[in-house]
Amino acid sequence: MSNRSLKHELAQLIDKQEYSHPEAFIKSFKLHAQAFSTDSQYPLHTDELASCLKYIIISSDLIDDIQDGEPHIKALSEKEFGNCLNQSITLLMLTLGKLHHICNRDTYDIIMTYLLKAMEGQYLDVNNMSNTIDDYLHMIKLKSGSLIALTNLLGASLSTSEHQDIIANYSLYLGASAQIANDIEDVFNFDSKSDWKYKRKTLPILYMLSPELSEAKLIHDYYNGDISYEQFCSQKDDVIELIHRLGAIPFSKYYKNRMDKQAKDLINQLVIDNDKKSLLINKLLQNERR
């Protein structure tokens, strides 16, 4: 790439990281590089691949923000928006080009497979296509779990091509668990970028929209378009009372705990040293004990 101005803007995007948090992905990548290595040192190319992973997460987060219409994106001028879109795509393409040179074909196929799965999940989310619990679990495994699967498979691939199905599957469950935790927190948020504002059907909201819960008529009326967002928000205290009284939070926590358990059971199926299994469980499932 020869354009100095674009290079400078990409460097600023990487350094700023204002709306992206790739640190957790880097830690998980290095954890898997360590857990599956037969050496006490990190394998060759660990740092180089960690940098590439960081760029993938930054560009993916920015693309997600553009698709979701986050406030910092909406505040951009038309020219700034175009530049923002260009930066995200350029950074992703440059990173994939670099990975194509340093990864073997199988590893590169893993990267592309799970990037595409993450994009499919984002499509389902943006278009609010989850109408059942099963739909929603499928969507969040794709949207939130696929980048975790990419991360963990990339780390493990530095040392082995074994265990790929197990690593991929427990990563999808970990992503689903993390998303459900966000759902539980966000269901009490009624601001202009909330799930309520955009009538998203997250896990606790899907529970409240169940036809059997006639007591949640206020929520049904809002999602059916019978009352406006402003009218709905004016009754926020009543909505919060319904969330607690009808059990939306315990229901969601049940599914989160189920995702955690399935992830833990899969990690225990790995044919690796028990100390390394314990390391993976302790680092990846910290939220399970909360």
C-alpha positions in Angstrom: 0.0 0.0 0.0 1.6 3.3 -1.2 -0.8 6.0 0.1 0.8 7.7 3.1 -2.4 9.4 4.3 -4.2 6.1 4.4 -1.3 4.4 6.2 -1.3 7.2 8.8 -5.1 6.8 9.3 -4.8 3.1 9.8 -2.0 3.6 12.3 -4.2 6.0 14.2 -7.1 3.5 14.1 -4.8 0.7 15.5 -3.3 2.9 18.2 -6.5 4.6 19.3 -8.7 1.4 19.8 -11.4 3.7 21.3 -14.3 1.4 20.4 -12.5 -2.0 20.2 -11.1 -4.2 22.9 -8.9 -6.9 21.4 -6.9 -7.6 24.6 -9.1 -10.5 25.7 -8.8 -12.2 22.3 -5.0 -11.8 22.4 -4.9 -13.4 25.9 -7.0 -16.3 24.7 -4.9 -16.8 21.6 -1.7 -16.9 23.7 -3.4 -19.2 26.3 -4.1 -21.7 23.5 -0.6 -21.3 22.0 0.8 -22.2 25.5 -1.7 -25.0 26.4 -1.1 -27.0 23.2 2.7 -26.4 23.0 5.1 -29.2 24.1 7.6 -26.5 24.8 7.8 -24.1 27.7 8.3 -21.2 25.2 5.7 -19.7 22.9 5.9 -21.3 19.4 7.4 -19.5 16.4 5.2 -16.7 14.9 3.2 -16.2 18.1 3.8 -12.5 18.3 3.3 -12.0 14.5 0.0 -13.8 14.6 -1.1 -12.0 17.7 -0.7 -8.7 15.9 -2.7 -10.0 12.9 -5.4 -11.2 15.3 -5.5 -7.7 16.9 -6.1 -6.1 13.5 -8.9 -8.6 12.7 -10.7 -7.8 15.9 -10.3 -4.0 15.5 -11.6 -4.1 11.9 -14.4 -6.5 12.7 -15.5 -4.3 15.7 -15.6 -1.3 13.5 -17.6 -3.0 10.8 -20.0 -4.2 13.5 -20.4 -0.7 14.8 -21.1 0.6 11.3 -23.8 -2.1 10.8 -25.3 -1.5 14.2 -25.4 2.3 13.7 -23.5 3.0 16.9 -23.7 6.7 18.1 -20.0 7.4 17.3 -20.7 6.3 13.7 -23.9 8.3 13.4 -22.1 11.4 14.5 -19.8 11.2 11.5 -20.1 13.3 8.4 -20.8 11.6 5.1 -17.1 11.9 4.2 -15.9 10.7 7.6 -18.3 7.7 7.4 -16.9 6.8 4.0 -13.3 7.0 5.4 -14.3 4.9 8.4 -15.8 2.1 6.1 -12.7 2.3 3.9 -10.3 2.0 6.9 -12.1 -1.0 8.3 -12.1 -2.9 5.0 -8.5 -2.0 4.1 -7.2 -3.0 7.5 -9.0 -6.4 7.2 -7.8 -7.0 3.7 -4.1 -6.1 4.5 -4.2 -8.4 7.5 -5.7 -11.3 5.5 -3.0 -10.8 2.9 -0.3 -11.0 5.5 -1.8 -14.1 7.1 -1.9 -15.7 3.6 1.9 -15.4 3.5 2.7 -16.6 7.0 0.0 -19.3 7.6 -0.3 -22.7 6.0 -3.3 -23.4 3.9 -5.3 -25.3 6.6 -4.8 -22.5 9.1 -5.8 -19.8 6.6 -8.9 -21.8 5.7 -9.8 -21.8 9.5 -9.4 -18.0 9.6 -11.6 -17.5 6.5 -14.3 -20.0 7.6 -14.8 -18.4 11.0 -14.7 -14.8 9.7 -17.5 -15.7 7.3 -19.4 -17.4 10.1 -19.1 -14.2 12.3 -20.4 -12.1 9.3 -23.3 -14.5 8.9 -24.1 -14.1 12.6 -23.9 -10.3 12.4 -26.3 -10.4 9.4 -28.8 -12.4 11.4 -28.5 -10.0 14.3 -28.8 -6.8 12.3 -31.9 -8.1 10.6 -33.4 -9.3 13.9 -34.1 -12.7 12.5 -34.2 -14.6 15.9 -37.8 -15.5 16.8 -37.1 -18.5 19.0 -34.6 -19.4 21.7 -33.0 -21.9 19.3 -32.7 -19.2 16.6 -31.1 -16.9 19.1 -28.6 -19.4 20.4 -27.6 -20.2 16.8 -27.1 -16.6 16.0 -25.0 -15.7 19.0 -22.8 -18.7 18.5 -22.1 -17.5 15.0 -21.8 -13.8 15.9 -20.0 -13.9 19.2 -18.5 -17.5 19.2 -17.0 -17.5 15.7 -14.3 -14.9 16.4 -13.5 -16.7 19.7 -13.2 -20.0 17.7 -10.9 -18.3 15.2 -8.8 -17.0 18.0 -8.4 -20.2 19.9 -7.9 -22.4 16.8 -5.2 -20.0 15.6 -3.4 -20.2 18.9 -3.6 -24.0 19.0 -2.6 -24.3 15.3 0.9 -23.1 16.2 1.6 -26.5 17.8 -1.0 -29.0 16.5 -3.8 -29.7 14.0 -5.5 -32.0 16.5 -8.6 -31.3 18.7 -10.0 -28.7 16.2 -13.6 -29.8 16.5 -13.5 -29.7 20.3 -11.7 -26.3 20.4 -14.2 -24.8 17.9 -17.2 -26.1 19.7 -16.2 -25.0 23.2 -15.3 -21.6 21.8 -18.8 -21.3 20.3 -20.3 -22.0 23.7 -18.0 -19.5 25.4 -19.1 -16.9 22.9 -22.7 -17.6 23.5 -22.2 -17.4 27.3 -20.5 -14.1 27.0 -23.3 -12.7 24.8 -26.0 -13.9 27.2 -24.1 -12.1 30.1 -24.2 -8.9 28.0 -28.0 -9.5 27.3 -28.7 -9.7 31.0 -26.8 -6.4 31.7 -28.3 -4.6 28.7 -31.9 -5.5 29.4 -31.9 -2.8 32.1 -30.6 -0.2 29.6 -33.2 2.0 28.0 -31.1 4.7 26.3 -31.0 5.6 22.6 -28.7 2.7 21.6 -30.4 0.0 23.7 -31.8 -3.3 22.6 -35.2 -1.9 23.5 -34.8 1.0 21.2 -34.1 -1.2 18.2 -36.6 -3.9 19.3 -33.8 -6.5 19.3 -34.9 -9.9 20.6 -32.2 -10.9 23.1 -32.6 -13.9 25.3 -34.4 -12.2 28.3 -36.6 -10.2 25.8 -37.5 -13.4 23.9 -38.5 -14.9 27.2 -40.8 -11.9 28.0 -42.3 -12.1 24.5 -43.4 -15.7 25.1 -47.2 -16.0 24.3 -47.6 -17.8 27.6 -46.6 -14.6 29.5 -49.8 -12.6 29.2 -48.6 -10.4 32.2 -45.9 -9.0 29.9 -48.5 -7.2 27.8 -46.7 -3.9 28.0 -43.6 -5.5 26.2 -45.8 -7.3 23.7 -47.6 -4.1 22.9 -44.3 -2.3 22.3 -42.9 -5.0 20.0 -46.2 -5.2 18.1 -46.0 -1.4 17.4 -49.1 -0.6 19.6 -47.1 2.0 21.6 -44.1 4.1 20.8 -40.6 3.9 22.2 -41.2 7.1 24.2 -44.4 5.7 25.7 -42.6 2.5 26.5 -39.7 4.3 28.2 -42.1 6.4 30.3 -43.1 3.0 31.9 -39.5 1.9 32.4 -40.1 1.1 36.1 -43.0 -1.2 35.2 -40.8 -3.0 32.6 -38.0 -3.5 35.2 -40.5 -4.8 37.7 -41.8 -7.3 35.1 -38.3 -8.4 34.2 -37.7 -9.3 37.9 -41.1 -10.7 38.7 -41.6 -12.9 35.7 -38.1 -14.5 36.0 -36.3 -13.3 32.8 -33.0 -13.0 34.6 -33.0 -16.6 36.1 -34.1 -17.9 32.8 -31.2 -16.2 31.0 -28.7 -17.3 33.7 -29.9 -20.9 33.2 -28.9 -20.8 29.6 -25.6 -19.0 30.4 -24.7 -21.7 32.9 -25.7 -24.4 30.4 -23.3 -22.8 27.8 -20.5 -22.7 30.4 -21.1 -26.4 31.4 -21.0 -27.5 27.8 -17.8 -25.6 27.2 -16.2 -27.1 30.4 -17.3 -30.7 29.4 -15.7 -30.3 26.0 -12.4 -28.9 27.4 -12.3 -32.0 29.7 -12.5 -34.2 26.6 -9.2 -32.8 25.3 -6.4 -35.4 25.2 -3.8 -33.1 26.8 -2.1 -32.8 30.2 -4.5 -32.4 33.1 -2.6 -29.3 34.3 -3.2 -27.7 30.9 -6.9 -28.6 30.9 -7.2 -26.9 34.3 -5.4 -23.9 33.0 -7.9 -23.6 30.1 -10.9 -24.1 32.4 -9.6 -21.6 35.0 -8.8 -18.9 32.4 -11.7 -19.3 30.1 -14.5 -20.0 32.6 -13.8 -17.4 35.2 -17.4 -16.1 34.9 -18.8 -19.5 35.7 -17.9 -19.2 39.4 -19.5 -15.7 39.8 
